[in-house]
């Protein structure tokens, strides 16, 4: 599957959330083909731009691209976002229905109410600007400079949307995400995986459980020590034949997805062309288990 098709899955899900919360204030009908075309001609060259021409604080090997909503060419309509402390947080996990209780348990200090964007993004950079209509909270156990949550209601009931900050953040090794931001090590409840064929072609998701968590923890430790890189062509990476999709559920109810691609590449949603590059036998062993 091409990288654009992977983005389509994520964007379609976020579009559905957006349509409900705006209560059909706008009528936008896009086919998968049109979305794919829009993405292929410039989502990363418009909404995501090169790091700003300013001095970045800290000693980091690589920085994620800054997100510029004013240059999104309408793609921010498709994304759940929140502006906080001059950074754009994008939607990650959603809690509703049977998972709502877990989401509520994560809500911490109340920050304020979102400022819903109603016009052509003229005010999209104001504090707490969002396409969501709800109350903004800090999330227990996570730094507010990385993860926030929005509590809201619509015709389907209550929901909680988590949003993560990948807007111009500095990274050296996997530990900057796995340990520092996502707090995965030592907090794992369950690990499952999907084969790439199931993820790529099947309508029903089939999950398999990792039985040997000690071995998986060894994989995570090596992943944490491995460096981030920026790839030149996402398409070349995502078209590789051997891939696996891992889902790490933590004790607090949150889940992190890792995508393993032959050649030692590990991707995490939200990072775009930035990946972790592993050069250890444990990568090949873990990827083989996902087949």
Helices and strands as residue ranges (DSSP letters): H 3-21, H 32-40, H 43-46, E 48-49, E 62-63, E 66-67, G 69-71, G 75-78, E 81-84, E 87-96, G 97-99, H 100-106, E 107-113, E 115-116, E 129-130, E 135-139, E 147-154, E 157-165, E 170-171, H 175-178, E 188-195, H 196-201, E 208-209, H 213-225, E 227-230, H 234-238, E 243-250, E 255-261, E 265-268, E 274-277, H 281-289
